[in-house]
Amino acid sequence: MTTLDITGRRPARARLLDLGLMRFEFLRVLRNKQSIAFTLVFPIAMFLFISSSIPQKSQKLGADMTANVSASVMVNMALYGAIMAATSAGAAVAVERDLGWSRQLRLTPLRPVSYIVAKMLAALVMSTIATGVTFATGAISGMAKADPMSWALSGAVVVAGSLVFAAFGLLIGYLLPSDSAMQYLGGLLVLMSMLGGIFFPIDEGTTFDRIASFTPMYGFGKAAQWPLSLDHAGGFSAFHASWAISLVVWACVFVFGAAWCFRRDTQRV
């Protein structure tokens, strides 16, 4: 009887995109009816409430811009809804840790980056739904007025930027236990939204504005609002590179932090 000598064999290299894991994440997120309802209802309710309280004469956004104030409110509420959806999808890892799912992943050749990518893509689905529903409400209600190009660009920025906060949700999910992760996360999102000018505008050039510029949502909010500056001549106002730099820097902090926490968590005995 012969035996196979498997000494020296290398384990199969894990793929960066695990389709099975991605499918599992998509189904898990879409089945969370409570999370979907909250991330859809709250932004829509806030948009309708704020827009209905704005006097008609104050609706104009700028001297020669195609968008109105309600469109700006719509973008901010879509941004907040997308961030809530993305962070909730990422923070669900706290529950998975309590159930032992992270420990099970240690038995597989799954890369830490692959796990994070699957979580972020699932979050992308949620943020896309939240953004689409809020934008549809703005269009159907007739309150939001903007050029079609502005709508499309703002929506793309909101969805893409929400991936940064999916990684933030992952990081919080690994740092905090499941019974307190979402509670702290909700408070942090509200605080960051206030500092980022999502709930109310921040006067440029002030001390508060300079402090807020270092927070995660500041550059994101400015970049999402920028497409609304399109005027009737087809030109946009100046885009500040600091907005994009802010998003990239915070994305690196959250992604590498989540990857490090994933390695540490799965290596525990």
FIVO-539302 format. One record per atom (N, C-alpha, C): atom name; x, y, z. Coordinates in steps of 0.2 Angstrom, whole numbers, plus 5000, padded with zeros to 4 digits. Layout:
> a:xx:yy:zz
> CA:X:Y:Z
...
***
This chain:
> a:xx:yy:zz
> N:5004:4994:5000
> CA:5000:5000:5000
> C:5004:5006:5000
> N:5003:5011:4995
> CA:5007:5016:4995
> C:5004:5022:4998
> N:5008:5027:5001
> CA:5005:5033:5004
> C:5007:5039:5000
> N:5003:5044:5000
> CA:5005:5050:4997
> C:5009:5054:5001
> N:5015:5057:4999
> CA:5019:5062:5003
> C:5016:5069:5001
> N:5013:5071:5006
> CA:5010:5078:5005
> C:5015:5083:5009
> N:5021:5081:5011
> CA:5025:5086:5014
> C:5028:5091:5009
> N:5027:5097:5011
> CA:5030:5102:5007
> C:5025:5105:5002
> N:5019:5102:5002
> CA:5013:5105:4998
> C:5011:5112:5001
> N:5010:5117:4997
> CA:5007:5123:4999
> C:5000:5123:4998
> N:4997:5126:5003
> CA:4989:5127:5003
> C:4987:5131:4997
> N:4981:5130:4995
> CA:4979:5133:4989
> C:4978:5141:4991
> N:4980:5145:4986
> CA:4980:5152:4988
> C:4973:5155:4987
> N:4971:5158:4992
> CA:4964:5161:4992
> C:4963:5166:4987
> N:4957:5166:4984
> CA:4956:5172:4979
> C:4954:5178:4983
> N:4955:5184:4980
> CA:4954:5190:4983
> C:4946:5191:4983
> N:4942:5189:4978
> CA:4935:5189:4978
> C:4932:5182:4979
> N:4929:5181:4985
> CA:4926:5174:4986
> C:4919:5175:4985
> N:4917:5172:4979
> CA:4910:5173:4977
> C:4905:5170:4982
> N:4907:5164:4985
> CA:4902:5161:4990
> C:4901:5166:4996
> N:4906:5169:4998
> CA:4906:5173:5004
> C:4902:5179:5002
> N:4903:5182:4996
> CA:4899:5188:4994
> C:4892:5186:4993
> N:4890:5181:4990
> CA:4883:5179:4990
> C:4880:5178:4997
> N:4883:5176:5002
> CA:4881:5175:5008
> C:4880:5182:5011
> N:4884:5186:5010
> CA:4884:5193:5013
> C:4878:5197:5010
> N:4877:5196:5004
> CA:4872:5200:5000
> C:4865:5197:5003
> N:4864:5191:5004
> CA:4858:5188:5006
> C:4856:5190:5013
> N:4862:5190:5017
> CA:4861:5192:5024
> C:4859:5199:5025
> N:4862:5204:5021
> CA:4860:5211:5022
> C:4853:5212:5019
> N:4851:5209:5014
> CA:4845:5210:5011
> C:4839:5207:5015
> N:4841:5202:5019
> CA:4835:5199:5024
> C:4835:5203:5030
> N:4839:5208:5031
> CA:4838:5212:5038
> C:4833:5217:5036
> N:4827:5216:5037
> CA:4821:5220:5036
> C:4821:5226:5040
> N:4823:5225:5046
> CA:4823:5231:5051
> C:4828:5236:5049
> N:4834:5234:5047
> CA:4839:5239:5045
> C:4838:5242:5039
> N:4835:5239:5034
> CA:4833:5242:5028
> C:4827:5247:5029
> N:4822:5245:5033
> CA:4817:5250:5034
> C:4820:5256:5037
> N:4824:5256:5042
> CA:4826:5262:5045
> C:4831:5266:5041
> N:4835:5263:5037
> CA:4839:5267:5033
> C:4836:5270:5027
> N:4830:5268:5025
> CA:4826:5270:5020
> C:4821:5276:5023
> N:4817:5274:5028
> CA:4812:5278:5031
> C:4815:5285:5034
> N:4820:5285:5038
> CA:4822:5291:5041
> C:4825:5296:5036
> N:4829:5294:5031
> CA:4831:5300:5027
> C:4826:5303:5023
> N:4821:5299:5021
> CA:4815:5301:5017
> C:4811:5306:5021
> N:4810:5304:5027
> CA:4806:5308:5032
> C:4809:5315:5033
> N:4815:5314:5034
> CA:4819:5321:5036
> C:4819:5325:5030
> N:4820:5322:5024
> CA:4820:5326:5018
> C:4813:5330:5017
> N:4808:5326:5017
> CA:4801:5329:5017
> C:4800:5334:5022
> N:4802:5333:5028
> CA:4800:5338:5033
> C:4804:5344:5032
> N:4811:5344:5031
> CA:4815:5350:5030
> C:4813:5354:5024
> N:4812:5350:5018
> CA:4810:5353:5012
> C:4803:5357:5012
> N:4799:5354:5016
> CA:4792:5357:5016
> C:4792:5363:5021
> N:4797:5364:5025
> CA:4798:5370:5029
> C:4802:5376:5026
> N:4804:5374:5020
> CA:4808:5380:5017
> C:4804:5384:5013
> N:4804:5391:5014
> CA:4799:5395:5010
> C:4801:5395:5003
> N:4796:5395:4998
> CA:4797:5395:4991
> C:4802:5400:4989
> N:4802:5406:4991
> CA:4806:5411:4989
> C:4814:5410:4991
> N:4815:5405:4996
> CA:4821:5404:4998
> C:4824:5397:4995
> N:4820:5395:4990
> CA:4822:5388:4987
> C:4828:5389:4982
> N:4830:5395:4980
> CA:4835:5396:4975
> C:4842:5395:4978
> N:4846:5390:4975
> CA:4853:5389:4979
> C:4858:5394:4977
> N:4858:5397:4971
> CA:4863:5401:4970
> C:4861:5406:4964
> N:4865:5411:4962
> CA:4863:5416:4958
> C:4862:5413:4951
> N:4866:5408:4949
> CA:4865:5405:4942
> C:4865:5398:4942
> N:4863:5395:4947
> CA:4864:5387:4948
> C:4857:5384:4946
> N:4857:5378:4944
> CA:4851:5374:4941
> C:4848:5371:4947
> N:4851:5370:4953
> CA:4848:5366:4958
> C:4845:5371:4964
> N:4841:5368:4968
> CA:4838:5372:4973
> C:4840:5369:4980
> N:4838:5373:4985
> CA:4840:5371:4992
> C:4837:5364:4994
> N:4831:5362:4991
> CA:4829:5355:4993
> C:4833:5350:4990
> N:4836:5351:4984
> CA:4841:5346:4981
> C:4847:5345:4985
> N:4849:5351:4988
> CA:4855:5350:4993
> C:4853:5346:4999
> N:4847:5347:5002
> CA:4844:5343:5007
> C:4844:5336:5005
> N:4841:5335:5000
> CA:4840:5328:4997
> C:4847:5324:4997
> N:4852:5328:4994
> CA:4859:5325:4994
> C:4861:5323:5001
> N:4861:5328:5005
> CA:4863:5327:5012
> C:4859:5321:5016
> N:4853:5320:5015
> CA:4849:5315:5018
> C:4851:5308:5015
> N:4852:5308:5008
> CA:4854:5302:5005
> C:4861:5300:5007
> N:4865:5305:5008
> CA:4872:5303:5011
> C:4871:5300:5018
> N:4867:5303:5022
> CA:4866:5300:5029
> C:4863:5293:5028
> N:4858:5292:5024
> CA:4855:5286:5024
> C:4860:5281:5021
> N:4864:5283:5016
> CA:4869:5278:5013
> C:4874:5276:5018
> N:4876:5281:5022
> CA:4881:5280:5027
> C:4879:5275:5033
> N:4872:5276:5035
> CA:4869:5272:5040
> C:4869:5265:5037
> N:4867:5264:5031
> CA:4866:5257:5028
> C:4873:5254:5028
> N:4878:5258:5025
> CA:4885:5255:5025
> C:4888:5253:5031
> N:4887:5257:5036
> CA:4890:5256:5043
> C:4887:5250:5046
> N:4880:5250:5045
> CA:4876:5244:5049
> C:4878:5238:5046
> N:4879:5238:5039
> CA:4882:5231:5036
> C:4888:5229:5038
> N:4893:5234:5039
> CA:4899:5232:5042
> C:4900:5231:5049
> N:4896:5234:5053
> CA:4896:5233:5060
> C:4892:5226:5062
> N:4889:5223:5058
> CA:4886:5217:5059
> C:4891:5212:5061
> N:4897:5213:5060
> CA:4903:5208:5061
> C:4903:5207:5069
> N:4901:5212:5073
> CA:4901:5211:5080
> C:4896:5205:5082
> N:4891:5205:5079
> CA:4886:5199:5080
> C:4890:5193:5078
> N:4893:5193:5072
> CA:4896:5187:5070
> C:4902:5184:5074
> N:4905:5189:5077
> CA:4910:5187:5082
> C:4908:5184:5088
> N:4902:5186:5091
> CA:4899:5183:5096
> C:4896:5176:5094
> N:4894:5175:5088
> CA:4892:5168:5086
> C:4898:5163:5084
> N:4904:5166:5084
> CA:4910:5162:5083
> C:4911:5161:5075
> N:4908:5166:5071
> CA:4909:5165:5064
> C:4916:5167:5062
> N:4919:5172:5066
> CA:4926:5174:5064
> C:4931:5169:5066
> N:4929:5165:5071
> CA:4934:5159:5073
> C:4934:5154:5067
> N:4928:5153:5065
> CA:4927:5148:5059
> C:4931:5150:5053
> N:4932:5157:5052
> CA:4936:5159:5046
> C:4943:5157:5047
> N:4945:5156:5053
> CA:4952:5155:5054
> C:4954:5148:5051
> N:4949:5144:5050
> CA:4950:5137:5047
> C:4951:5137:5040
> N:4949:5143:5037
> CA:4949:5143:5029
> C:4955:5147:5027
> N:4957:5147:5021
> CA:4962:5151:5018
> C:4960:5158:5016
> N:4955:5160:5019
> CA:4952:5167:5017
> C:4957:5172:5019
> N:4958:5177:5014
> CA:4962:5183:5016
> C:4958:5188:5020
> N:4961:5192:5024
> CA:4958:5197:5028
> C:4955:5202:5023
> N:4958:5204:5018
> CA:4956:5209:5013
> C:4950:5206:5009
> N:4949:5199:5008
> CA:4944:5196:5005
> C:4937:5197:5009
> N:4938:5196:5015
> CA:4932:5197:5020
> C:4930:5204:5020
> N:4935:5209:5020
> CA:4933:5216:5020
> C:4929:5218:5014
> N:4932:5215:5008
> CA:4929:5217:5002
> C:4922:5214:5001
> N:4921:5208:5004
> CA:4914:5205:5003
> C:4909:5210:5008
> N:4911:5212:5014
> CA:4907:5216:5018
> C:4906:5223:5015
> N:4911:5226:5011
> CA:4910:5232:5008
> C:4906:5232:5002
> N:4906:5227:4998
> CA:4902:5226:4993
> C:4894:5225:4995
> N:4893:5221:5000
> CA:4887:5221:5003
> C:4884:5227:5005
> N:4888:5231:5008
> CA:4887:5238:5011
> C:4885:5242:5005
> N:4889:5241:4999
> CA:4887:5245:4993
> C:4880:5244:4991
> N:4878:5238:4991
> CA:4871:5237:4989
> C:4866:5241:4993
> N:4867:5240:5000
> CA:4863:5244:5004
> C:4863:5252:5003
> N:4869:5254:5002
> CA:4869:5262:5001
> C:4866:5264:4995
> N:4867:5259:4990
> CA:4864:5261:4983
> C:4856:5261:4984
> N:4853:5256:4987
> CA:4846:5256:4988
> C:4844:5263:4992
> N:4847:5264:4997
> CA:4846:5270:5001
> C:4846:5276:4997
> N:4851:5277:4993
> CA:4852:5283:4989
> C:4847:5284:4984
> N:4846:5278:4981
> CA:4841:5278:4975
> C:4834:5280:4978
> N:4832:5277:4983
> CA:4825:5278:4986
> C:4824:5286:4988
> N:4829:5289:4991
> CA:4829:5296:4993
> C:4829:5300:4987
> N:4833:5299:4982
> CA:4833:5303:4976
> C:4826:5302:4972
> N:4823:5296:4972
> CA:4817:5295:4969
> C:4811:5299:4973
> N:4812:5299:4979
> CA:4807:5303:4983
> C:4808:5311:4981
> N:4814:5313:4980
> CA:4815:5320:4978
> C:4812:5322:4972
> N:4813:5317:4967
> CA:4810:5318:4960
> C:4802:5317:4960
> N:4800:5312:4963
> CA:4792:5311:4963
> C:4789:5317:4967
> N:4791:5319:4972
> CA:4788:5325:4976
> C:4788:5331:4972
> N:4793:5332:4968
> CA:4794:5338:4964
> C:4797:5344:4968
> N:4800:5342:4974
> CA:4803:5347:4978
> C:4810:5349:4976
> N:4814:5343:4975
> CA:4821:5344:4973
> C:4821:5346:4965
> N:4825:5351:4964
> CA:4826:5353:4957
> C:4834:5354:4956
> N:4836:5350:4950
> CA:4843:5350:4949
> C:4844:5347:4942
> N:4849:5349:4939
> CA:4851:5347:4932
> C:4852:5339:4932
> N:4850:5335:4927
> CA:4851:5328:4927
> C:4858:5326:4928
> N:4863:5330:4926
> CA:4870:5328:4927
> C:4872:5329:4934
> N:4869:5334:4937
> CA:4870:5335:4944
> C:4867:5329:4949
> N:4861:5327:4947
> CA:4858:5321:4950
> C:4863:5315:4950
> N:4865:5314:4944
> CA:4869:5308:4943
> C:4876:5308:4946
> N:4879:5314:4946
> CA:4886:5314:4949
> C:4885:5314:4956
> N:4880:5317:4959
> CA:4879:5317:4967
> C:4878:5310:4969
> N:4874:5307:4966
> CA:4872:5300:4967
> C:4878:5295:4967
> N:4882:5296:4962
> CA:4888:5292:4961
> C:4893:5293:4967
> N:4894:5300:4969
> CA:4898:5302:4974
> C:4896:5299:4981
> N:4889:5299:4982
> CA:4887:5297:4988
> C:4888:5289:4989
> N:4886:5285:4984
> CA:4887:5278:4984
> C:4894:5276:4985
> N:4899:5279:4981
> CA:4906:5277:4981
> C:4909:5279:4988
> N:4907:5285:4990
> CA:4910:5287:4997
> C:4907:5283:5003
> N:4902:5280:5002
> CA:4899:5276:5008
> C:4903:5270:5009
> N:4907:5268:5004
> CA:4912:5262:5005
> C:4917:5264:5011
> N:4919:5270:5011
> CA:4923:5272:5017
> C:4920:5270:5024
> N:4914:5272:5024
> CA:4910:5271:5031
> C:4908:5263:5032
> N:4908:5259:5026
> CA:4907:5252:5027
> C:4913:5249:5031
> N:4919:5252:5029
> CA:4925:5250:5033
> C:4925:5252:5040
> N:4922:5258:5041
> CA:4922:5261:5048
> C:4917:5257:5052
> N:4912:5254:5049
> CA:4907:5250:5053
> C:4911:5243:5054
> N:4915:5241:5050
> CA:4919:5235:5052
> C:4924:5236:5057
> N:4927:5242:5057
> CA:4932:5243:5063
> C:4928:5244:5069
> N:4922:5247:5070
> CA:4918:5247:5076
> C:4916:5241:5078
> N:4914:5236:5073
> CA:4911:5230:5075
> C:4917:5225:5078
> N:4923:5226:5076
> CA:4928:5222:5079
> C:4931:5225:5086
> N:4930:5232:5087
> CA:4933:5235:5093
> C:4928:5234:5099
> N:4921:5234:5097
> CA:4916:5234:5102
> C:4912:5228:5102
> N:4909:5226:5108
> CA:4905:5220:5108
> C:4898:5221:5105
> N:4895:5216:5103
> CA:4889:5216:5099
> C:4883:5220:5102
> N:4883:5220:5109
> CA:4877:5223:5113
> C:4878:5231:5113
> N:4884:5233:5111
> CA:4885:5241:5112
> C:4888:5244:5105
> N:4889:5239:5100
> CA:4892:5242:5094
> C:4887:5247:5091
> N:4881:5245:5090
> CA:4877:5249:5086
> C:4875:5255:5090
> N:4874:5255:5096
> CA:4873:5260:5100
> C:4878:5266:5100
> N:4884:5264:5100
> CA:4890:5269:5100
> C:4890:5271:5092
> N:4889:5267:5088
> CA:4889:5268:5081
> C:4884:5274:5079
> N:4878:5273:5081
> CA:4873:5278:5080
> C:4875:5285:5083
> N:4878:5285:5089
> CA:4880:5291:5091
> C:4886:5294:5088
> N:4890:5290:5086
> CA:4896:5293:5082
> C:4894:5296:5075
> N:4889:5292:5072
> CA:4887:5295:5065
> C:4883:5301:5066
> N:4879:5302:5071
> CA:4876:5309:5072
> C:4881:5314:5073
> N:4886:5313:5078
> CA:4891:5318:5079
> C:4895:5319:5073
> N:4897:5314:5069
> CA:4901:5316:5063
> C:4897:5319:5058
> N:4891:5318:5058
> CA:4886:5322:5053
> C:4886:5329:5055
> N:4885:5330:5061
> CA:4885:5337:5063
> C:4892:5341:5062
> N:4897:5338:5063
> CA:4904:5341:5062
> C:4905:5341:5054
> N:4902:5337:5050
> CA:4903:5337:5043
> C:4898:5341:5039
> N:4894:5345:5043
> CA:4889:5349:5039
> C:4884:5346:5036
> N:4882:5340:5038
> CA:4877:5336:5035
> C:4870:5338:5037
> N:4869:5340:5043
> CA:4863:5342:5046
> C:4862:5349:5046
> N:4867:5353:5046
> CA:4866:5360:5045
> C:4873:5363:5042
> N:4872:5369:5038
> CA:4878:5371:5035
> C:4883:5374:5039
> N:4889:5374:5038
> CA:4895:5377:5042
> C:4898:5383:5038
> N:4898:5388:5041
> CA:4901:5394:5037
> C:4908:5393:5036
> N:4910:5394:5030
> CA:4917:5393:5028
> C:4922:5398:5031
> N:4928:5396:5032
> CA:4933:5401:5035
> C:4933:5402:5042
> N:4928:5399:5046
> CA:4927:5400:5053
> C:4932:5395:5056
> N:4933:5396:5063
> CA:4937:5391:5067
> C:4933:5384:5067
> N:4927:5384:5067
> CA:4923:5378:5067
> C:4924:5374:5061
> N:4924:5378:5055
> CA:4925:5375:5049
> C:4932:5372:5048
> N:4937:5375:5051
> CA:4944:5372:5050
> C:4944:5366:5054
> N:4941:5366:5060
> CA:4941:5360:5064
> C:4937:5354:5061
> N:4931:5356:5058
> CA:4927:5351:5055
> C:4930:5348:5049
> N:4935:5352:5045
> CA:4938:5349:5039
> C:4942:5343:5040
> N:4944:5341:5047
> CA:4948:5335:5048
> C:4944:5329:5050
> N:4937:5330:5050
> CA:4933:5325:5052
> C:4931:5321:5046
> N:4929:5314:5046
> CA:4928:5310:5041
> C:4922:5312:5036
> N:4917:5315:5038
> CA:4911:5317:5034
> C:4912:5323:5030
> N:4917:5328:5032
> CA:4917:5334:5030
> C:4919:5334:5022
> N:4924:5331:5020
> CA:4926:5331:5013
> C:4921:5327:5009
> N:4918:5322:5012
> CA:4913:5318:5009
> C:4907:5322:5007
> N:4904:5326:5012
> CA:4898:5330:5011
> C:4900:5336:5006
> N:4906:5339:5006
> CA:4907:5344:5001
> C:4908:5341:4994
> N:4910:5335:4993
> CA:4911:5332:4987
> C:4904:5330:4984
> N:4900:5328:4988
> CA:4893:5326:4986
> C:4889:5332:4984
> N:4890:5338:4987
> CA:4886:5344:4986
> C:4889:5347:4979
> N:4895:5346:4978
> CA:4899:5350:4972
> C:4895:5349:4966
> N:4892:5343:4964
> CA:4889:5343:4957
> C:4883:5348:4957
> N:4880:5350:4962
> CA:4874:5354:4962
> C:4876:5362:4960
> N:4883:5363:4960
> CA:4885:5370:4958
> C:4885:5371:4951
> N:4883:5366:4947
> CA:4882:5367:4940
> C:4877:5373:4938
> N:4880:5377:4934
> CA:4876:5383:4932
> C:4873:5382:4925
> N:4869:5387:4923
> CA:4866:5386:4916
> C:4871:5386:4910
> N:4877:5388:4911
> CA:4882:5388:4906
> C:4885:5381:4906
> N:4884:5377:4910
> CA:4887:5370:4910
> C:4893:5370:4914
> N:4895:5374:4918
> CA:4901:5374:4922
> C:4900:5373:4930
> N:4905:5370:4933
> CA:4905:5369:4940
> C:4909:5374:4944
> N:4908:5375:4950
> CA:4912:5378:4954
> C:4919:5374:4955
> N:4924:5377:4958
> CA:4930:5374:4959
> C:4930:5368:4964
> N:4933:5362:4962
> CA:4933:5357:4966
> C:4939:5357:4970
> N:4939:5356:4977
> CA:4945:5356:4981
> C:4948:5349:4982
> N:4954:5349:4980
> CA:4957:5342:4981
> C:4957:5340:4988
> N:4957:5344:4993
> CA:4957:5342:5000
> C:4951:5338:5002
> N:4945:5339:4998
> CA:4939:5334:4999
> C:4941:5327:4997
> N:4944:5326:4992
> CA:4946:5319:4990
> C:4951:5316:4994
> N:4956:5321:4996
> CA:4962:5318:5000
> C:4959:5316:5007
> N:4954:5320:5010
> CA:4951:5318:5016
> C:4948:5311:5015
> N:4944:5310:5010
> CA:4941:5303:5009
> C:4946:5298:5009
> N:4951:5299:5005
> CA:4956:5294:5004
> C:4960:5292:5011
> N:4962:5297:5014
> CA:4965:5296:5021
> C:4961:5292:5026
> N:4955:5294:5026
> CA:4950:5291:5031
> C:4949:5284:5029
> N:4948:5283:5022
> CA:4947:5276:5019
> C:4953:5271:5021
> N:4959:5274:5021
> CA:4965:5270:5023
> C:4965:5268:5030
> N:4963:5273:5034
> CA:4963:5272:5041
> C:4958:5267:5043
> N:4952:5267:5040
> CA:4947:5262:5042
> C:4948:5255:5039
> N:4951:5255:5033
> CA:4952:5249:5030
> C:4958:5245:5033
> N:4963:5248:5034
> CA:4969:5245:5037
> C:4968:5243:5044
> N:4964:5248:5048
> CA:4962:5246:5055
> C:4957:5240:5055
> N:4952:5239:5050
> CA:4948:5234:5050
> C:4952:5227:5049
> N:4957:5228:5044
> CA:4961:5222:5042
> C:4965:5220:5048
> N:4968:5224:5052
> CA:4972:5222:5057
> C:4968:5219:5063
> N:4962:5222:5064
> CA:4957:5219:5069
> C:4955:5212:5067
> N:4954:5211:5060
> CA:4952:5204:5058
> C:4957:5199:5059
> N:4963:5201:5058
> CA:4969:5196:5059
> C:4969:5195:5066
> N:4969:5200:5070
> CA:4970:5199:5078
> C:4964:5195:5080
> N:4958:5196:5078
> CA:4952:5192:5080
> C:4953:5185:5078
> N:4955:5183:5072
> CA:4955:5176:5070
> C:4961:5172:5072
> N:4966:5176:5075
> CA:4972:5172:5077
> C:4971:5170:5085
> N:4966:5172:5088
> CA:4965:5171:5095
> C:4963:5163:5096
> N:4966:5160:5101
> CA:4965:5153:5102
> C:4958:5152:5105
***
